Amino acid sequence: MPKQLPEIVLVDYGAGNMRSVQRALEAVGQQPLVTSDPADLESAQGLVLPGVGSAQDAMRALARLGLIEPLRAYAASGRPFLGVCVGQQLLFDGSEEGGGVECLGILPGIVRRFPTTPGLKVPQIGWNDVWFKYDHPLLDGIPAGSYFYFVHSYYSEPDPETTLGVTEYGVEFAAIVARENIVATQFHPEKSADLGLRLYANFARIVANSSMPHPEASLRAEGSRTWA
């Protein structure tokens, strides 16, 4: 019998890039469960949180669907979690957007608006090179300095230890963050051609290789993941 694919949940809270992320995961051989049901997060072996537009609107949608605490609990369980674009920004303590909005608080840090810089338009729309701070399974087969596609007016200012990849647009900022089972990108892998698909394939491999800790396990628990 063919090996059963691990269940990757793609959280559907109305994010505009959700279908593009779904198609990208399917293109690398996955069959994501697209859902807005909090109960589905309990059995997920991997989770993708997409997002475009406003962090404030996204948090309102997650609250309306009863997804905020289940997302926090999932992150704390040690199972692989991928945030994409606004899905990265939502992981932090809060955002300056709209006068200030409380986010999920899964990672320490704040989301800031790009400063006014002569010659640079906000939002940033287009390709930018990303340089890696260290090796990580999410980056297998992806050369440092590779170009990925960005569309955003705000950027994450995380704890420096969680910064995996950086780029520059008037200021240097975290294009990729990682801490234990949590990884996230400010750019859109699903719009970033072959290397973006490679990143999704790498995440799927992380999910497949991960051990399954008890759902009550702490995010910082010893042995909470195996990402070989």
C-alpha positions as CSV (number, residue, x, y, z in Angstrom):
1,M,0.0,0.0,0.0
2,P,1.2,3.5,-0.7
3,K,2.4,5.5,2.3
4,Q,-0.3,7.7,3.7
5,L,0.4,11.4,3.5
6,P,0.6,13.3,6.8
7,E,-2.3,15.6,7.4
8,I,-1.4,19.2,6.7
9,V,-4.1,21.6,7.7
10,L,-4.4,24.8,5.7
11,V,-6.3,27.3,7.8
12,D,-9.1,29.0,5.9
13,Y,-10.2,32.2,7.5
14,G,-10.8,34.1,4.3
15,A,-7.1,35.0,3.4
16,G,-6.8,36.0,-0.2
17,N,-3.8,33.7,-0.9
18,M,-5.3,30.6,0.6
19,R,-6.1,28.9,-2.8
20,S,-2.7,29.7,-4.2
21,V,-1.1,28.1,-1.1
22,Q,-3.4,25.1,-1.5
23,R,-2.4,24.7,-5.2
24,A,1.3,25.0,-4.3
25,L,1.1,22.3,-1.7
26,E,-0.8,20.1,-4.1
27,A,1.9,20.8,-6.7
28,V,4.5,19.2,-4.4
29,G,2.4,16.1,-3.8
30,Q,0.4,17.1,-0.7
31,Q,-3.3,16.9,-0.1
32,P,-3.9,19.7,2.5
33,L,-7.1,19.8,4.5
34,V,-8.6,23.2,3.9
35,T,-10.6,24.1,7.0
36,S,-11.9,26.8,9.3
37,D,-13.0,24.2,12.0
38,P,-10.9,24.6,15.2
39,A,-11.4,20.9,15.9
40,D,-9.4,19.9,12.8
41,L,-6.3,21.5,14.3
42,E,-6.3,18.8,17.1
43,S,-5.4,16.0,14.7
44,A,-3.2,18.0,12.2
45,Q,0.4,16.8,11.8
46,G,1.4,20.1,10.1
47,L,-0.3,23.4,9.8
48,V,-0.1,26.3,7.3
49,L,-1.4,29.8,8.2
50,P,-1.6,31.9,5.1
51,G,-2.5,35.6,4.9
52,V,-2.5,38.8,2.9
53,G,-3.8,42.3,3.6
54,S,-4.5,43.6,7.1
55,A,-3.3,41.9,10.3
56,Q,-6.2,43.6,12.1
57,D,-8.8,42.1,9.8
58,A,-7.0,38.7,10.0
59,M,-7.1,38.7,13.8
60,R,-10.8,39.6,13.7
61,A,-11.5,36.8,11.3
62,L,-9.6,34.3,13.5
63,A,-11.5,35.5,16.6
64,R,-14.9,35.2,14.8
65,L,-14.1,31.6,13.8
66,G,-12.8,30.6,17.3
67,L,-9.3,29.9,16.0
68,I,-7.1,32.0,18.1
69,E,-6.7,29.7,21.1
70,P,-6.5,26.5,18.9
71,L,-3.7,28.1,16.9
72,R,-1.8,28.9,20.1
73,A,-2.4,25.4,21.4
74,Y,-1.2,23.9,18.1
75,A,2.0,26.0,18.2
76,A,2.6,24.9,21.8
77,S,2.2,21.2,20.8
78,G,5.5,21.0,19.0
79,R,4.0,20.1,15.6
80,P,5.3,21.9,12.5
81,F,3.7,25.3,11.8
82,L,4.3,27.4,8.7
83,G,3.1,31.0,8.5
84,V,3.1,32.8,5.2
85,C,3.2,36.7,4.7
86,V,0.5,38.1,7.1
87,G,0.5,34.6,8.5
88,Q,4.1,35.3,9.6
89,Q,3.1,38.7,11.1
90,L,0.3,37.2,13.1
91,L,2.7,35.1,15.0
92,F,4.2,38.0,16.9
93,D,3.0,39.9,19.9
94,G,1.4,42.8,18.0
95,S,1.4,45.0,15.0
96,E,1.6,48.8,14.5
97,E,-1.1,48.5,11.9
98,G,-4.3,50.4,12.4
99,G,-3.0,52.2,15.5
100,G,-2.0,48.9,17.1
101,V,-3.4,45.4,17.1
102,E,-2.7,42.4,19.4
103,C,-1.6,39.3,17.5
104,L,-1.2,35.7,18.5
105,G,1.9,36.2,20.7
106,I,3.4,32.9,19.7
107,L,6.8,34.5,18.9
108,P,8.3,37.6,20.7
109,G,8.4,40.7,18.5
110,I,6.5,43.5,16.9
111,V,5.4,44.2,13.3
112,R,6.3,47.7,12.1
113,R,5.4,49.8,9.0
114,F,8.2,50.5,6.5
115,P,9.7,53.9,7.1
116,T,9.5,56.5,4.4
117,T,12.6,56.1,2.2
118,P,13.4,58.2,-0.8
119,G,13.0,56.1,-4.0
120,L,11.2,53.2,-2.3
121,K,7.5,52.8,-2.6
122,V,5.4,51.2,0.1
123,P,4.1,48.5,-0.2
124,Q,7.1,46.6,-1.4
125,I,5.9,44.7,-4.4
126,G,8.4,42.5,-6.2
127,W,11.3,40.1,-6.0
128,N,14.1,40.5,-3.4
129,D,17.1,38.4,-2.5
130,V,17.1,36.5,0.9
131,W,20.2,35.6,2.8
132,F,20.3,32.9,5.4
133,K,21.7,33.2,8.9
134,Y,22.2,29.4,9.4
135,D,21.2,26.1,7.8
136,H,17.7,24.8,8.3
137,P,15.6,21.9,6.8
138,L,13.2,24.5,5.4
139,L,16.0,25.7,3.2
140,D,17.3,22.4,1.8
141,G,18.3,22.8,-1.8
142,I,17.7,26.6,-1.8
143,P,20.8,28.7,-2.3
144,A,21.5,31.7,-0.2
145,G,20.7,34.9,-2.0
146,S,17.8,33.3,-3.8
147,Y,15.0,35.7,-4.9
148,F,11.5,35.4,-3.5
149,Y,8.3,37.5,-4.2
150,F,7.2,40.0,-1.6
151,V,4.0,42.1,-1.3
152,H,3.8,44.0,2.1
153,S,3.8,47.3,3.8
154,Y,4.8,46.0,7.3
155,Y,7.7,43.9,8.4
156,S,8.5,41.8,11.5
157,E,11.0,42.9,14.1
158,P,11.5,39.6,16.0
159,D,13.9,38.4,18.6
160,P,17.2,38.2,16.7
161,E,17.6,34.6,17.6
162,T,14.5,33.7,15.7
163,T,15.7,35.3,12.4
164,L,16.5,32.7,9.8
165,G,16.7,34.8,6.7
166,V,17.1,38.5,6.0
167,T,16.5,40.9,3.1
168,E,16.6,44.7,2.8
169,Y,14.1,47.3,1.6
170,G,15.2,50.5,3.1
171,V,15.8,48.6,6.3
172,E,17.1,45.1,6.9
173,F,14.3,42.8,8.1
174,A,13.4,39.2,8.8
175,A,12.2,37.5,5.6
176,I,12.2,34.1,7.4
177,V,11.8,33.3,11.1
178,A,12.2,30.0,12.9
179,R,12.0,28.8,16.4
180,E,11.8,25.1,17.2
181,N,8.6,23.9,15.4
182,I,7.6,27.3,14.1
183,V,8.8,28.6,10.7
184,A,7.4,31.5,8.7
185,T,8.1,33.6,5.7
186,Q,7.3,37.3,4.9
187,F,7.4,36.5,1.2
188,H,5.0,34.4,-0.8
189,P,6.6,31.0,-1.6
190,E,3.5,30.2,-3.7
191,K,4.4,33.2,-6.0
192,S,8.1,32.5,-6.0
193,A,8.4,29.9,-8.9
194,D,10.4,26.7,-8.4
195,L,12.3,27.7,-5.2
196,G,9.0,28.7,-3.6
197,L,7.7,25.2,-4.4
198,R,10.9,23.7,-3.0
199,L,10.2,25.5,0.3
200,Y,6.7,24.0,0.5
201,A,8.2,20.6,-0.4
202,N,10.7,21.0,2.4
203,F,8.0,21.9,4.9
204,A,6.1,18.8,3.9
205,R,9.2,16.8,4.5
206,I,9.6,18.4,7.9
207,V,6.0,17.3,8.7
208,A,6.6,13.8,7.5
209,N,9.8,13.5,9.5
210,S,8.5,15.0,12.7
211,S,7.7,13.0,15.8
212,M,4.2,13.4,17.2
213,P,4.5,14.8,20.7
214,H,1.5,14.8,23.0
215,P,-0.8,17.8,22.3
216,E,-0.1,19.1,25.8
217,A,3.6,19.2,25.2
218,S,5.3,22.6,25.7
219,L,6.8,24.4,22.7
220,R,10.1,24.3,24.5
221,A,9.9,20.7,25.6
222,E,13.0,18.6,25.1
223,G,12.6,16.4,22.0
224,S,9.5,18.2,20.7
225,R,10.6,17.6,17.1
226,T,12.8,15.6,14.9
227,W,13.6,17.5,11.7
228,A,16.3,15.3,10.3
